[in-house]
Amino acid sequence: MTIKLHCFGESGNSYKAALALQLSGLDWEPVFVDFFNGATRTPEYRAEVNEMGEAPVLVDGDFTLSQSGCIQAYVTEKSGKFGGATREENYDILRWVLWDNHKLSSMAGMTRFLMNFLPEDKRPADVIGFNLGRLKAAYGVLDAHLQGRDWIVGDGVTNADLSCCGYLYYPEPFGFDRAEWPNIDAWLTRLSEQPGWKHPYDLMPGKPSDRA
Ligand SMILES: N[C@@H](CCC(=O)N[C@@H](CS)C(=O)NCC(=O)O)C(=O)O
């Protein structure tokens, strides 16, 4: 049975789940979430798709799961891919997924939204400035960790990589310039060379130009 992923192209959190599915080789298809027209805020979405009002959401037969990190763990259980080689590595992957959700992707996603998708007269300069400082610190942590390493944990692609990259291929400004972070830049290139890799706007339905 084909796995369904409720997602949309602008969503880096959705990308983490979509990329895990895509690179795993599991049979899956996207289901478009019309986020910019308020789909996740409707009572129907909350009742039928996700009480948390978020994307991504995976549906595999009668099994439904939200939270990109949980979906990645499910993909690992089902495909045998992107987990650690040891118990220690598995804890290390979880550590990076939690760090990403808290310090990197949540901040990047929010800042990108404020800087690009809010109407210009509603963009809060102080909040954006504060977030950019927090983001710079997060890029620094990741770049330092990747010094001398191909992957965040162990010798191959894991959910740590698939989580931390969630927002980093998007072209809209959110205080991230690959040229400033050479280890992140090389790692993103390595990841994009994996068979089946696609850019978020090519992997999931929905992109800013659809609303232009
Ligand atoms: N920690 C969650 C975050 C999910 C999330 O915030 N998704 C955004 C889209 S990128 C969303 O649906 N936001 C709806 C809202 O906050 O109202 C995950 O990793 O799945």
The ligand as an SDF file (V2000), in Angstrom:
LIG
                    3D

 20 19  0  0  0  0  0  0  0  0999 V2000
    8.0750   19.6630   15.1710 N   0  0  0  0  0  0  0  0  0  0  0  0
    7.1440   19.5500   14.0750 C   0  0  0  0  0  0  0  0  0  0  0  0
    6.9100   20.9140   13.4890 C   0  0  0  0  0  0  0  0  0  0  0  0
    5.8170   20.8810   12.4400 C   0  0  0  0  0  0  0  0  0  0  0  0
    5.4290   22.2740   11.9880 C   0  0  0  0  0  0  0  0  0  0  0  0
    5.5670   23.2600   12.7200 O   0  0  0  0  0  0  0  0  0  0  0  0
    4.9270   22.3660   10.7460 N   0  0  0  0  0  0  0  0  0  0  0  0
    4.4950   23.6330   10.2230 C   0  0  0  0  0  0  0  0  0  0  0  0
    4.7590   23.7000    8.7450 C   0  0  0  0  0  0  0  0  0  0  0  0
    6.4810   23.7370    8.4000 S   0  0  0  0  0  0  0  0  0  0  0  0
    3.0220   23.7680   10.4540 C   0  0  0  0  0  0  0  0  0  0  0  0
    2.2700   22.9380   10.0210 O   0  0  0  0  0  0  0  0  0  0  0  0
    2.6290   24.8400   11.1390 N   0  0  0  0  0  0  0  0  0  0  0  0
    1.2520   25.1310   11.3630 C   0  0  0  0  0  0  0  0  0  0  0  0
    1.0770   26.1340   12.4720 C   0  0  0  0  0  0  0  0  0  0  0  0
    2.0180   26.3320   13.2460 O   0  0  0  0  0  0  0  0  0  0  0  0
   -0.0040   26.6880   12.5480 O   0  0  0  0  0  0  0  0  0  0  0  0
    7.6920   18.5680   13.0390 C   0  0  0  0  0  0  0  0  0  0  0  0
    8.9080   18.4140   12.9850 O   0  0  0  0  0  0  0  0  0  0  0  0
    6.9080   17.9360   12.3160 O   0  0  0  0  0  0  0  0  0  0  0  0
  1  2  1  0
  2  3  1  0
  2 18  1  0
  3  4  1  0
  4  5  1  0
  5  6  2  0
  5  7  1  0
  7  8  1  0
  8  9  1  0
  8 11  1  0
  9 10  1  0
 11 12  2  0
 11 13  1  0
 13 14  1  0
 14 15  1  0
 15 16  2  0
 15 17  1  0
 18 19  2  0
 18 20  1  0
M  END
$$$$
